[in-house]
């Protein structure tokens, strides 16, 4: 084979794409009921957009971004996440002049050059939402509630919701100072990544997953003890809202997220249905990002869901079939029969029915064998007698039922079969 997939990429075939479409449709129905509207941003953006928003000392920027120069020598990047692009669009098109909240959702591919593993690819897909203009923790709670509605619509069990607050520009500097002093005499025991993070952004040390680092950080000061009054009240209000919504959650003061733009609320959703890689969604508040990009001061919040992990769960827990049955129109060899079969195929396709037929001369037996191999649900046979009577023989390949039907009866029969599929 001369060419093959690049490492960390995947082909998604028709046999499984209907599951992707089902998940996407469920997501759209859920978020649109909260008045989120779809936005589509470019896959390629100015690299500086991500360098500034994500943070230059984060793993994404240091190790994982696909950055290259275009033909004009501009530094561009494949988007590693969706929020920065949506914020750029929000400012560039002056959407802040519209009534708040402005709510958007997106579904699409992201790119990170990280080590491929189960459920993690270099081109991966996210469902994301962003809400602009509301500072109230009611929005934060609503995002978590919306996420819960969506995941439960997919019958995903054993969901755990964890929340934290990262404070704001007023209280975080004091915490960074305390954290820096705490880590100063332990830094030699930390991994190379954490030693580098310690110098640039000590909060990122909290994000390390290595057991040795976790052990060294057992008694680390927690940011919740350093929140200013505004951030404390915001976090308490979030908890009250979640209690009101009857959402069970845990406070995890070690959640910092891998992106620098978060302020105040951060949250993660995990499930035991995935094994070690158990996180399926995460998000939080980013009240300073719009201003950082040159827009007006605008509170904002959002989350993103990793689709690959979601699909892995759904493939094991849901039995989702294609929405439309496949109909195969077979015909007895002959010019008149073939012409009538083509006419029937066009008639059914105009009724938005998925139809396949033979495009070359073949025996009826061969056509029926092909219909079976294609997984056709219903086979319709066109022969001389069928043309004379305007009644067509049909057979349901799944349950063995068969009979004769007129054109209109065929359409009803196929549609009922789709409903019962």
Buried (B, 14 or more C-beta within 10 A) or exposed (E): EEEEEEEBEBEEEEEEEBBBEBBBEBBBEBBEEBEBEEBEBEBBBBBEBBBBBBBEBBBBBBEBBBBEEEEEEEEBBBBBBBBBBBBBBBBEEEBBEEEBBBBBBBBBEBBBBBEBEEBBBBBBBBBBBBBBBBBBBBBBBBBBBBBBBBBEEBEBEEBBBBBBBBBBEEBBEBBBEBBBEBBEEBBEBBBEBBBBBBEEBBBBBBBBEEEEBEEBBEEBBBBBEBBBEBBBEBBEBBBEBBEEEEBEBEEBBBBBBBBBBBBBBBBBBBBEBBEEBBBBBBBBBBBBBBEEBEBEEBBBBBBBBBBBBBBBBBEEEBEBEBEBBBBBBBBBBBEEBBEBBBEBBEBBEEBEBBBBBBEEEBEBEEBBEBBEEEEBBBBBBBBEEBBEEEBBBBBBBBEEEEEBBEBEBBBEBBBEBBEEE
